[in-house]
Amino acid sequence: MDRGNNNYTERIITDKNEGCKPKEIINTHVNIAGIEMKNPVTTASGTFGSGMEYGEFVDLSRLGAVTTKGVANVPWPGNPTPRIAETYGGMINAIGLQNPGIDTFISRDIPYLKQYDTKIIVNVCGRTVEDYVDVVTRLAETDVDMLEINISCPNVKEGGIAFGTNAKAIEHITSEIKKCAKQPVIMKLSPNVTDITEMARAAESGGADALSLINTITGMKIDINRRCFAVANKTGGLSGPAIRPVAVRMVYQVRHAVKLPIIGMGGIACAEDALEFIMAGASMVAVGTANFNNPTATVEIIDGIEEFMKKNGVKDIKELFGCVE
Ligand SMILES: Cc1cc2nc3c(=O)[nH]c(=O)nc-3n(C[C@H](O)[C@H](O)[C@H](O)COP(=O)(O)O)c2cc1C
């Protein structure tokens, strides 16, 4: 695997029939809150671990960034099993943010990711404001590039969505985190609200540097043969292509409500899906559930975006940002 400087920023697109004669230069670089990434594709938290399970299939150096699974100040065991179930066009999960805690994360996952030429976005979870602040403070001295704060997990009883569905709570936790964060802070919003723009504005008032959306939509599946819930938690988070139109709509709404850059996600499985988010107003996209069906989805999406740009004479990805008014 090539772990060298695999920079696709200004990738020279060559025509197969013209050998290696340079034909066109396209720029896929994006800048989110001062962090420069070689392309607008990252992984959605919780669907890619810290990349270790995928290193065999994907050259992580090709990704704009790797967004890790949520990490808390202490290890969390997660919810009882079964914790996942398939649904039409997606899945329901109630993992409950199982994670090894920040100590293991710092000693094991960060050094692993540092081998690659990609940016590191660490997803942070907690039960209280103090828990989040604890993790963010520990990460301040590490070599990670950005923090993504999960205030939107529907599968934990405390923390998570309890913050993400209340505008005042969002503003408060954002400002507390900003006081101790050394890296730019991305607040991850929940779609399980009446008006996502209110939540986006609250995060902006609290000092967020960027927003990511959407987390999963609360759902339920019944196993009719066993007459019980398909996941032990009863409810779970719906993800995958089934939620994409909701996510695209929310990205569009949020882009008109705040000035912050947006990382869009929700059901992205191919380049066309990613481009919908970019045209709706996202400056970057994250690929989640699709990784489970197709471990190379991320790189295929990067290639597909480049191909689209080449075919349509788009020289800079920024030309597409929010181009649908
Ligand atoms: C199995 C699973 C685990 C997840 N874990 C996290 C997590 O730890 N932190 C987080 O912010 N989001 C988590 N998510 C939400 C995803 O990051 C993403 O926001 C959501 O699944 C929508 O994108 P998708 O439809 O492409 O999967 C998880 C999703 C799945 C399916």
The ligand as a Tripos MOL2 file, in Angstrom:
@<TRIPOS>MOLECULE
LIG
   31    33     1     0     0
SMALL
NO_CHARGES

@<TRIPOS>ATOM
      1 C1        -23.3210    1.5190   13.4380 C.3       1 LIG1
      2 C2        -23.3090    3.0060   13.5400 C.ar      1 LIG1
      3 C3        -22.5770    3.6270   14.5600 C.ar      1 LIG1
      4 C4        -22.5490    5.0240   14.6740 C.ar      1 LIG1
      5 N1        -21.8030    5.5980   15.6510 N.ar      1 LIG1
      6 C5        -21.7260    6.9580   15.7260 C.ar      1 LIG1
      7 C6        -20.8730    7.5830   16.6740 C.ar      1 LIG1
      8 O1        -20.1390    6.9260   17.4410 O.2       1 LIG1
      9 N2        -20.8690    8.9500   16.7330 N.ar      1 LIG1
     10 C7        -21.6310    9.7240   15.8700 C.ar      1 LIG1
     11 O2        -21.5920   10.9520   15.9490 O.2       1 LIG1
     12 N3        -22.4080    9.1420   14.9220 N.ar      1 LIG1
     13 C8        -22.4760    7.7970   14.8330 C.ar      1 LIG1
     14 N4        -23.2560    7.2070   13.8630 N.ar      1 LIG1
     15 C9        -23.9940    8.0640   12.9060 C.3       1 LIG1
     16 C10       -23.2270    8.2260   11.5720 C.3       1 LIG1
     17 O3        -21.9780    8.8480   11.7840 O.3       1 LIG1
     18 C11       -24.0410    9.0510   10.5550 C.3       1 LIG1
     19 O4        -24.2830   10.3400   11.0850 O.3       1 LIG1
     20 C12       -25.3720    8.4170   10.1990 C.3       1 LIG1
     21 O5        -25.2850    7.0100   10.1830 O.3       1 LIG1
     22 C13       -25.9100    8.8930    8.8550 C.3       1 LIG1
     23 O6        -25.0140    8.5730    7.7910 O.3       1 LIG1
     24 P1        -25.1400    7.2250    6.8990 P.3       1 LIG1
     25 O7        -26.5950    7.1030    6.4930 O.co2     1 LIG1
     26 O8        -24.2240    7.4280    5.7410 O.co2     1 LIG1
     27 O9        -24.7190    6.0930    7.7690 O.co2     1 LIG1
     28 C14       -23.2920    5.8150   13.7370 C.ar      1 LIG1
     29 C15       -24.0150    5.1850   12.7110 C.ar      1 LIG1
     30 C16       -24.0210    3.8020   12.5920 C.ar      1 LIG1
     31 C17       -24.7920    3.1700   11.4610 C.3       1 LIG1
@<TRIPOS>BOND
     1     1     2 1
     2     2     3 ar
     3     2    30 ar
     4     3     4 ar
     5     4     5 ar
     6     4    28 ar
     7     5     6 ar
     8     6     7 ar
     9     6    13 1
    10     7     8 2
    11     7     9 ar
    12     9    10 ar
    13    10    11 2
    14    10    12 ar
    15    12    13 ar
    16    13    14 ar
    17    14    15 1
    18    14    28 ar
    19    15    16 1
    20    16    17 1
    21    16    18 1
    22    18    19 1
    23    18    20 1
    24    20    21 1
    25    20    22 1
    26    22    23 1
    27    23    24 1
    28    24    25 2
    29    24    26 1
    30    24    27 1
    31    28    29 ar
    32    29    30 ar
    33    30    31 1
@<TRIPOS>SUBSTRUCTURE
     1 LIG1         1 GROUP 0 **** ****
